Amino acid sequence: MLGDYVRERRVLPLSQAIVKMTRLAATRAGLLDRGLLAPGLAADVVVFDPERIANEATDDDPAVAPSGVEHVLVNGSWAVRDGRLTGNRTGQALAA
């Protein structure tokens, strides 16, 4: 979405795309502790370069990581740091 609809096609501004992918999606799924950065909520954060973010997955290789992602925090712990997986697996399956 970010590379295609925001940067390339200019269908949505970056801020609106982020709200749709975070807060709106979490709210629709009934996950009220997700999608916002606020005290007491789960700290899930992605730091990315908006000029480089792109989906690299294909039908033949769907598990390829996206380009342009620098850091990912899941539940406040590093999952990706400086573009590399850390091995931390602090996430959990979420059910709505």
C-alpha positions as CSV (number, residue, x, y, z in Angstrom):
1,M,0.0,0.0,0.0
2,L,2.7,2.5,1.0
3,G,4.9,2.1,-2.1
4,D,2.1,1.6,-4.6
5,Y,-0.9,3.6,-3.5
6,V,0.9,6.4,-1.6
7,R,4.2,7.0,-3.4
8,E,3.6,5.7,-6.9
9,R,-0.1,6.2,-7.6
10,R,-0.6,9.1,-5.1
11,V,-4.1,7.8,-4.2
12,L,-3.7,8.5,-0.5
13,P,-1.5,10.7,1.6
14,L,0.9,8.8,3.8
15,S,-0.8,9.8,7.0
16,Q,-4.2,8.6,5.8
17,A,-2.7,5.3,4.7
18,I,-1.0,4.7,8.0
19,V,-4.3,5.3,9.9
20,K,-6.1,2.9,7.6
21,M,-3.4,0.2,8.2
22,T,-3.2,0.7,11.9
23,R,-6.0,2.3,14.0
24,L,-8.9,1.6,11.6
25,A,-7.8,-2.0,11.0
26,A,-7.4,-2.6,14.7
27,T,-10.7,-1.0,15.6
28,R,-12.6,-3.0,13.0
29,A,-11.0,-6.2,14.4
30,G,-12.0,-5.2,18.0
31,L,-8.4,-4.8,19.1
32,L,-8.7,-1.7,21.2
33,D,-5.1,-1.9,22.6
34,R,-3.6,-1.7,19.1
35,G,-3.2,0.9,16.4
36,L,-2.2,3.8,18.6
37,L,0.9,4.9,20.4
38,A,-0.3,5.7,23.9
39,P,0.7,4.8,27.5
40,G,-0.6,1.4,28.5
41,L,-1.1,0.1,25.0
42,A,0.9,-2.5,23.2
43,A,4.0,-0.9,21.6
44,D,4.0,-2.1,18.0
45,V,6.0,0.3,15.9
46,V,7.5,0.1,12.4
47,V,10.1,2.7,11.3
48,F,10.4,2.8,7.5
49,D,11.8,5.0,4.7
50,P,8.8,6.3,2.8
51,E,10.9,6.7,-0.4
52,R,12.1,3.0,-0.3
53,I,9.2,1.1,1.3
54,A,8.0,-1.6,-1.2
55,N,6.5,-5.0,-1.2
56,E,9.1,-7.5,-2.5
57,A,6.9,-10.6,-2.1
58,T,5.8,-12.6,-5.1
59,D,3.5,-15.5,-5.7
60,D,6.6,-17.7,-6.0
61,D,8.3,-16.3,-2.9
62,P,5.6,-14.8,-0.6
63,A,7.8,-14.6,2.5
64,V,10.3,-12.0,1.2
65,A,10.5,-9.1,3.5
66,P,9.6,-5.6,2.3
67,S,12.3,-3.2,1.4
68,G,12.7,0.1,3.3
69,V,11.9,-1.2,6.8
70,E,14.5,-0.1,9.2
71,H,13.2,-1.1,12.6
72,V,10.2,-3.0,14.1
73,L,9.2,-3.1,17.7
74,V,6.7,-5.7,18.7
75,N,5.2,-5.3,22.3
76,G,8.1,-2.9,22.9
77,S,10.9,-5.3,21.9
78,W,13.1,-5.2,18.8
79,A,12.0,-7.6,16.1
80,V,13.9,-5.8,13.4
81,R,16.8,-3.5,14.1
82,D,18.8,-1.7,11.4
83,G,17.0,-3.8,8.8
84,R,17.9,-7.2,10.3
85,L,15.8,-9.7,12.2
86,T,16.8,-9.8,15.9
87,G,15.4,-13.3,16.7
88,N,13.1,-11.8,19.3
89,R,9.7,-13.3,19.1
90,T,7.6,-11.3,21.5
91,G,4.5,-11.2,19.4
92,Q,1.4,-13.1,20.0
93,A,-1.6,-14.3,18.0
94,L,-4.5,-11.8,18.3
95,A,-8.1,-12.8,18.3
96,A,-10.9,-10.3,17.8
